[in-house]
Amino acid sequence: MDPITLFTVIALVAVPTVMFGGYSLLRLLPAGKLDDHQTASFRAGHAHAGVLLILTLVVLDLSADGGLGQIARWTLCLLLLAGVLAQSGGFFVHLAIGRRGSWSAGNTLTVGGAVLLAAALILAAVGVATG
């Protein structure tokens, strides 16, 4: 199976999990189960996951007819997957182990995810330009 098709399916299946995350957030907030720091981290992680999944679907669609070879397509898809998981997941890691105003492994993970996503977008741009 072509990696673009496979990862499009993965992204589409992941969207309902983000929707469930929003439902969970709405259930936890009125119950007072999260403090302000946890609420901010949960919101940021959830919002980033949703936006980045939509960005992934757009990039995959643009890359479907691009000039990337098979190895570059796999690289693009893996960069997108790892980048989305790292950038949004970093907020949840920070929620669990971080403290407001101080750096944690979650922040590092979020920054690493941004770097992976930037690399994916540059690779996708090259594919679109050469397609």
C-alpha positions as CSV (number, residue, x, y, z in Angstrom):
1,M,0.0,0.0,0.0
2,D,1.2,3.5,-0.8
3,P,2.3,5.3,2.3
4,I,0.2,8.4,1.5
5,T,-2.9,6.3,1.4
6,L,-2.0,4.4,4.6
7,F,-1.2,7.5,6.6
8,T,-4.3,9.3,5.3
9,V,-6.4,6.4,6.7
10,I,-4.4,6.6,10.0
11,A,-5.1,10.4,10.3
12,L,-8.8,10.0,9.5
13,V,-9.1,7.3,12.2
14,A,-7.3,9.5,14.6
15,V,-9.7,12.4,14.3
16,P,-12.4,10.8,16.4
17,T,-9.9,10.2,19.2
18,V,-9.2,14.0,19.2
19,M,-13.0,14.5,19.3
20,F,-13.3,12.2,22.3
21,G,-10.5,14.2,23.9
22,G,-12.6,17.3,23.6
23,Y,-15.5,15.5,25.1
24,S,-13.3,14.4,28.0
25,L,-12.0,17.9,28.6
26,L,-15.6,19.2,28.8
27,R,-16.4,16.5,31.3
28,L,-13.4,17.2,33.5
29,L,-13.6,20.9,33.7
30,P,-16.9,21.3,35.4
31,A,-16.0,18.5,37.8
32,G,-13.0,20.5,39.0
33,K,-10.7,17.5,38.5
34,L,-8.0,19.6,36.8
35,D,-6.0,22.6,38.2
36,D,-5.3,25.6,36.1
37,H,-1.9,24.3,34.9
38,Q,-3.4,20.9,33.9
39,T,-6.4,22.6,32.2
40,A,-4.0,24.8,30.1
41,S,-1.8,21.8,29.1
42,F,-4.8,19.6,28.3
43,R,-6.3,22.4,26.1
44,A,-3.1,23.1,24.3
45,G,-2.4,19.4,23.6
46,H,-5.9,18.8,22.4
47,A,-6.0,21.9,20.2
48,H,-2.6,21.1,18.7
49,A,-3.6,17.5,18.0
50,G,-6.7,18.6,16.1
51,V,-5.1,21.3,14.1
52,L,-2.0,19.2,13.3
53,L,-4.2,16.3,12.1
54,I,-6.0,18.5,9.7
55,L,-2.6,19.9,8.5
56,T,-1.4,16.4,8.0
57,L,-4.5,15.5,5.8
58,V,-3.8,18.6,3.7
59,V,-0.1,17.9,3.3
60,L,-0.8,14.2,2.4
61,D,-3.4,15.4,-0.2
62,L,-0.9,17.8,-1.7
63,S,1.8,15.2,-1.7
64,A,-0.3,12.5,-3.3
65,D,0.6,13.6,-6.8
66,G,3.9,15.2,-6.0
67,G,7.3,14.4,-7.2
68,L,8.5,12.4,-4.2
69,G,9.8,8.9,-4.6
70,Q,8.7,6.0,-2.5
71,I,11.4,6.4,0.2
72,A,10.7,10.1,0.4
73,R,7.0,9.4,0.8
74,W,7.6,7.1,3.7
75,T,9.9,9.6,5.2
76,L,7.3,12.3,4.9
77,C,4.6,10.2,6.4
78,L,6.8,9.1,9.3
79,L,7.9,12.7,10.0
80,L,4.3,13.8,10.0
81,L,3.2,11.0,12.4
82,A,6.1,11.5,14.8
83,G,5.8,15.2,14.7
84,V,2.1,15.3,15.5
85,L,2.4,12.8,18.3
86,A,5.5,14.6,19.7
87,Q,4.2,18.1,19.5
88,S,0.7,17.5,20.9
89,G,1.8,14.7,23.2
90,G,4.4,16.9,24.8
91,F,1.7,19.1,26.3
92,F,0.2,16.0,27.9
93,V,3.6,14.9,29.2
94,H,4.0,18.4,30.7
95,L,0.5,18.1,32.2
96,A,1.6,15.0,34.0
97,I,5.1,15.9,35.1
98,G,5.7,19.6,34.5
99,R,5.1,22.6,36.7
100,R,3.8,26.0,35.5
101,G,6.7,28.3,34.6
102,S,9.4,25.6,34.5
103,W,10.8,23.5,31.6
104,S,10.0,19.8,31.5
105,A,10.6,16.8,29.3
106,G,7.1,17.6,27.8
107,N,8.3,21.0,26.6
108,T,11.4,19.3,25.0
109,L,9.1,16.8,23.3
110,T,6.8,19.5,22.0
111,V,9.8,21.4,20.5
112,G,11.1,18.2,19.0
113,G,7.7,17.6,17.4
114,A,7.8,21.1,15.9
115,V,11.2,20.3,14.3
116,L,9.9,17.1,12.8
117,L,6.9,18.8,11.4
118,A,9.0,21.6,9.9
119,A,11.2,18.9,8.2
120,A,8.0,17.2,6.9
121,L,6.7,20.5,5.5
122,I,9.9,21.3,3.8
123,L,10.0,17.8,2.2
124,A,6.4,18.2,1.1
125,A,7.2,21.5,-0.4
126,V,10.0,19.9,-2.4
127,G,7.7,17.2,-3.6
128,V,5.0,19.7,-4.7
129,A,7.6,21.9,-6.4
130,T,9.1,19.0,-8.3
131,G,5.8,17.3,-9.1
